[in-house]
Amino acid sequence: MKSNKLISICGYMYHLHRRNFKIYFKPAEIPYSDALCLNSIHWLGHATTVINLNDKIIVTDPVIRKNIGQMKRLIKPSLDLTEIHIDYILISHGHMDHLDIRSLKRLNKDAIIITPPQYKRIIKWAGFTNIITLKHNELFQDEFIKVKALEAKHDGNRYNYGKFSPSNAYLISSEDKKVFFPGDTAYTESFNNVEADVALMPVGCYMPLEFQEMHCSPTQAYEMFKMSKCKTMIPIHYKTFILAQDIDMNTTQTLQSFNDPAVKIVEVGQTFKL
């Protein structure tokens, strides 16, 4: 059994690096360049979104570098986050495509950064001092926004070994708008009662099938959205890096096949008005 698992891992790594090598020397695509606007969501790429709620800027899982290890970015970041004053940063878990220390070091250090407790030390090392740690079902609130941490079905252990490391999903609320950011998650019924204007559902990194122990396919993401009380689904967590064996074009075709006007397929660099 162990030898079969080792063979499977080696095969996955071979195909992953082969696909990444093919694009390594190609220039990254140029994204859309929609401006930020009041009460909107801008998809910067992968799990990084820039959310404007009543002119407060919230950034999810900021990754703005051109590569993560050997994984080259397919498309350039659509905004220069170093030129934007960020009010809040949300970190869902410790994987390097979500918690990138080099990216964090480039951002303004007076931002309030919200994270699972186990990453406080590494974020502090990145230069941040206003760090809020939330466990599942805990709430951060100030005069501008509320952020509630929910349980994502995902082991966020930074180095993929050792003790299970819980991952956060977040429900972000202002006076009259709500945005749901699940981070990374496998299929779960934990979000059935989540109510929001927009759900930023992850739809990539689901093949081979073993990956669905911690990630959801586009169909599973859609099923979770339909079971929730969210009004609109925006697919994210794809079209930016090659991290698994799923193909972005196939993912897009699956999303289109739902033929549901509540599913808004935005491109990297586009802004969705809430």
N, C-alpha and C positions, 0 to 999 in steps of 0.2 A: 504493500500500500504506500509506504513512504517513498519507494523508488518511483512509483507511478506519479506521485505528486511532484517529485523532483523533476521528472521528465516533462511534466506539464508546465512547471515554472520555467524551465530552460527553454521550452518551445515558445512560451509567451514572450520571454525576454528577447529571444532571437527575432521574432517577427516585429516586436515593438521597436527595437533598435534599427532593424532593416528599414522600416517605414520612416523613422526619424532621419536616418542617414540620407534617404532619397531627397528629402526637402532641406537638408542642412545648409546647402550652399545656394539655395534659392532665396531671393529677397522676400521678406514678409509682405503680405498683402496690405494695401492701404484701406483702412476702415472708413465708414461714414464719419462725419464730423459734426453731428447735430449739436447745437448749443444746449447747455443746461437751462432749465426754466423752472419757474415756481411750480411746486407740487408735481414732480415728474420723476421718472426713473431712466437713467442713462446706462446702457450696457457697455462697459469698457472692455469686456472679454472674460471668458471662463466664468468664475464665480464672483468677479469683481463688478459691482454695480455702484453707481453714484445716485443716491436718493435725495431728492430735495423735498423736504416737508416744511412748509411755511418758512422757506429760506434758510433752514438748518440743513447742513450737508452731512449725510451719513454714507459711509463707504463700507461695503461688505468685502471681507477677505481680499484685501488689496495685494495684487500681484502685478507689477508693472515692468518687470525686467524682460529682456528679450529671450531669456531661456531659464528653465528650471533644470539644473544639472545638465544632462545631455539632451533634454527635450527643448527643442527650439520653438519659439512662438510662431504660429502660422500667420498671424495678423498683428499689426502693430497696435499698441494701446491707443484708444481713440481720444484720450485726454491726457494732458500732463498733470498728474495729481500734485506734483511739486509746486504748481502755480495756483493751486486752489486751496483756500483755507477750509480744512475739514473740521467739523464739529464733533463727530462721533465716528469711531471705527469699530466694526463688529467682526470678531474672529470666531468662526464656527468650530474649528478643531485644529489639530497640530500638523496635518499633512502639508508637505512643502508647497503644494499648489494652492494652498489656502492661507497658510501662515508662513510668509516669506520675510525673513528678517531683513534682508538687504532692501527690499521694497519699503518696509516699515521705517527703516532708518532715514529714508529720503522724505518722509512726510512730516508735517508740522507736529511738534511734540506737545503742544498744548491741547491736542484733541483728547476727548474722553474715549478710552478704548475699553471695550467690553469683551470678555473672554471667559471660557471655562477656567476654573481655578488653577488647573495644573500648568497653565502656560504663563502665569503671572511673572515668573522669574525671567523667562526668556524675553518677554515683552519689555520688562523693566531694563534688561540688558540692551535692548534696542533704543533706549533713551526716553521712554515714556514714564511719566510719574502718576498721571491721573488714570489709574487702572481699576476698573470695576470687574469683579469676578462674580459670575452667576452660575449656580447649579440649576438643574432642571426645575422649572416652575417658580423660580425666583424672579423678582421684578426690580428693574432700575427705573427710577422716575425722577425727573427734574421739572422745571417750569415749562419746558418745551416739548419733551417727548417721553413716552414710556417704552421700555424694551423688556419683554418677557422671554425668558429662556424656556424652550421646550425640548423634549427628548428626540433627537434624531437617531435613527437606527444605523449606526456607523461607528466603527472603532477608529478613533482619531489619533491613536498612538503615533507619534511623530516618526518613529523609525520602524514601524510595522512589526515590532516584536515586543514581548514582555506583557505586562499587565494591561488589561483592557482600559482604554481611555475614552470616557464618554464625550460625545459631540453634542453641540448645541444647535438647535434651530432657534430662530428669533421671530417674534411678532412685534413689529415696530408700529407705534401709534402716535399720532398727533391729535389735535383737537377733533379733526373731522376726516382723517385719512388713516388707513392701515395697510401695511405691507408685510407679507409673510416671506421670510427667507429661511428655507430649510437647511441651507448649507449642503452637505452631502448626506444622503440617506438611502437606505434600501426601502423596499415597500413596507409600509407600516400603516396601521389604522389609528395611530396616535394623533393624527392631525384632523380627524373627522369633524371636530367641533371648532376648528380654527376658522375665524371669520375675518376676511380682509378684502380690500379693494383689488389687490394684486397678489398672486403667489408666484414667486420666482423659483420655478421648479427645475431641479437639475435633471438633465436628460442624456448625459454622456458618461462614458467610462463603465459600460454595462456588459461588455463582452471581453473575454469568454464568459460563459454562464456563471462560473464561480464568482465573478465580480458582483453578481446580483445579491450576494450575501451582504454587501455593504453599499451598493449603488442601485439605482432604479433605472429600468429601461424607459424609453419615452412613453410606452403604453402604461407602465406602472405609474409613472409620474402623472399621467393624465387621469388614471383611476383614482389616485390620491386626491388630485385636484377636484374631481367630480364628487368625491365623498366629503370634501370640506365645504365650507360655506364661503369660499372665496369667489369673487366675481370674474376675475380675469387671470389667465395663466400666461406667464412669459417664460419660455424655455431658456435656460442658461446652462453653463457648465459643458459647453461643447464649442466647436469651431475655433479653438484657440491653441490647444496643444494636442499632440498625439500621445495619449496616456494609456490607451487600451486598444482592443482590436475592432471596436465598432467604427463604422464609417459615417462621417457627418452627413453626407448626402442621403444615406439610408435613413438616418435619424430624422432629417428634415422631411423626407417623403412620408415617414410614419406619422409625423405631426400633422402634415397636410391631409393625410387620409382620415383624420378624425372629423374633418369638415365641420369644425365647431368655431363659430365666430368669437367665442370666449377665449380661444387660444390665439394669442397674438405672437406671431413669429417675427421677432425683430432681429435685425442684423447688428453686429458689433459696431458701435458708434452711433446707433440710433437712440433717440429719446422718446419715451412713452409718457404722454400726459395723463396724470391721474384725474 
